[in-house]
Amino acid sequence: MADIRIDILAHADFSGRLRRSKRAPGAGVFAAQIEKQRRQNPDGTVLLDAGDEFSTTFWPGRPMVGSVALRKTDAMTLGNHEFDRGEDFLNDCIACADFPILCANIVRKADGELIPGCRPWVMLERKGVRIGVLGVTTEYTPYMVTASSFAPFEARSCAEAVKKYLPQMRQAGAQITVLLAHIPFYSDENGVISGELADLLRQIPPVDVCIGGHIPGDYAGLWNDTVVLKGGFSGKSLCHATLHYDTEQCRVTQRTAQVHLTDWNDPPAEPDQSYAERVTAPFRDFFEKPLTTVSETMRIRLSAETKLGNFLAQSVQEAANVQFAYMNATSSGGAIEAGTVTAEDITGVMGFNDPILTSQMTGRQIWELFELVYEPERYGNNAGLMFSGVIVRIDHTKPASSKVQEITLRDGTPLEPERLYTVATSEYMASGGNDTSKIANQLSWKPLGVLMYDALFASIERHHAIFASPERRLIETGTPENDNAPF
């Protein structure tokens, strides 16, 4: 038989969404979608995971490793959030996984070797066709993880790693090559892609399939002869590449790409559903506790001021009793729908339960922080800040380092450059997260002894509402350069 059909299913950023909620269909329904596609070609299908699986807030580590295994995952690459909880946590996850975990470009600083238990690539076989899968993780990982957690590691060039290991894979007999990359990219209305993954594809020899991740947004298309895929956030979709391999010509002769949206009405698959219920059951009462009500849907936007974003930052300011609070927009997302608001709704829009830290900043440092954030390349990777206690005027038509026009306190008093102001933020941002270490590392931070969720719940209890003071906090001229925010 000359023509062999190979199906590659892929997803990224499931992010611990085992439990069905307003934001996710749940592990059982997502597994049903996978099985639906796998049944179309049971002997010729591969399932790949592009990372951000293990380091969840409520059931991190082994429970998530078990869930990935139940889906019959054939290989997974590390996402940046696999590093959130430090080296020991990561080592334990890798050690108990019975599926290959890949990462060719992040090494240990101590010896320059790959992370123990990780492989740069793995060879799979379906219907006699050998499929080589090479894994890489975004080079931006050090800026997306608390500094102390990533301290034992070094992120190296993805392009150099691919150039090193792709020939090895081919020499070992790979007939189909797949790059499994926890790396972001963006697509315009014409399907043209840009960003870190697109830059990588320009630098490396061609591969048959490239799977990205790290940011929301589904994509299935072609880059020359490479099938490019991205999707799967919270189990809401599944990417799918179909390749026809001609054994006489020894090459892929046909390729198609598509995204399947998970049907939330599908009966959940077993044993995934039972497993998810067992893991999440201890948290059911917490998640379903009603906290307040809202009269209209409230949404987060990463590159614009929103009432919901203001509430998140203001809750930190209130908890710490400081003059200024800030947090990265990229730790939040989604919406709170009109009606009863539960604890699950709140934890759904604020993805990380970081400790809150406090310090003092001069007016000049606060100004420099906002200039840093709005530098176009950095803004393209991270979008903006959510903040409380100040009003900031930005002129996007000005060049980098000159975009901030004015910062005042809420009462209109201009910040004094040399005056100290009390400040609070998350542990992640205090460590220089989102590439803000130039400012954060100048400061002496102290733990407040309060976690992010405690601050949010306390604010709701205090105000009997999701409350944010009514002033407009971000006044903009023009639009941000390099705005890649997916929502």
PyMOL commands that set and color helices and strands:
alter all, ss='L'
color gray80, all
select helices_A, chain A and resi 27-38+62-70+80-83+86-96+141-143+147-150+158-171+196-203+233-235+272-288+307-320+329-331+343-349+363-373+376-382+427-430+433-435+437-440+452-463
alter helices_A, ss='H'
color red, helices_A
select strands_A, chain A and resi 3-11+45-49+75-77+101-102+106-108+121-126+129-137+153-155+176-182+186-187+193-194+209-211+219-223+226-230+237-246+251-261+290-294+298-299+324-328+335-336+339-342+355-362+385-388+390-395+404-409+420-426+446-451+474-477
alter strands_A, ss='S'
color yellow, strands_A
deselect
rebuild
show_as cartoon
